[in-house]
Amino acid sequence: MPGAQPVISLTERRKAETQLEISRRAAELFSTRGASAVTAEEIAAAAGIGLRTFYRYFRTKEEAVAPLLAGGVTGWIAYLTEDPDAAGSSVRAAIESATRRALTPADDVAEEMLHWTRGLLRTVHDEPGLHAVWLRVQHDSEEGLVGALSALMGPDADPMIVRLTAASVNAAMRIAVETWAATDAPTSGPGGPADLAERCMRTLLDHPALASGNN
């Protein structure tokens, strides 16, 4: 059924919650001390779990931040694919709307996640392990966008244009978030991540294929 959501078991939900809690604690430690100065044991202790449990979820300490970094990406793609208004709007409007929603914190938890994401992005290029995780998140984001944009742009869309759009939009989002992270701007309003991302998207989304619907 279109729009139907997959059923998530209680075990899967608890696993996801545990992963995110570990990710938050890792991000907090990495942001304040740097990844090289933090051990997996310290992350596990901060998350209230044993070291063996930590390694059941993550192979390395750097990988522990992947759920946090990927969280915004997951929401972004979900807004593109699940918004009932997206199908009737232009591709450009759908992308801009999803971007704004993904980067506008809706509650204290989202605000906290943006805060720790900022700290991570300030150190990611100086930490090879973290940089590799960030690159993988970006790769996965682009692949997810290809699927979402294929549906939005319709069956007649040129696959090359779909992939080019996904890569370009993904780069615009990354540049906006990294630019914001390097500043002391607030998480919302002028200079915030949503504001910068909208500016990047407006600059980018001038291709005629994106200005009309999928008809």
Number of C-alpha atoms within 10 A of each C-alpha: 4 5 9 7 8 6 7 8 9 9 9 11 11 11 13 14 12 17 20 19 19 27 26 25 21 29 28 21 21 26 20 14 12 18 23 14 9 16 15 20 15 16 25 20 14 17 19 14 14 15 14 10 10 23 14 8 15 17 11 13 24 25 17 27 28 21 19 22 24 19 16 20 24 16 16 22 22 16 21 25 21 16 13 11 11 20 19 14 16 20 24 23 17 23 24 22 17 20 26 19 16 23 26 18 18 10 8 9 10 16 16 14 20 23 17 25 23 24 20 29 21 18 19 21 13 13 15 14 16 24 17 15 19 23 12 14 18 20 14 14 21 23 15 17 26 20 15 19 23 19 17 26 23 15 11 9 15 13 14 9 17 22 18 14 21 22 18 16 22 20 17 21 22 16 16 22 22 18 18 23 23 13 12 10 13 13 22 14 12 11 17 21 29 25 21 23 25 20 14 19 22 13 10 14 19 11 11 8 18 19 14 15 18 19 11
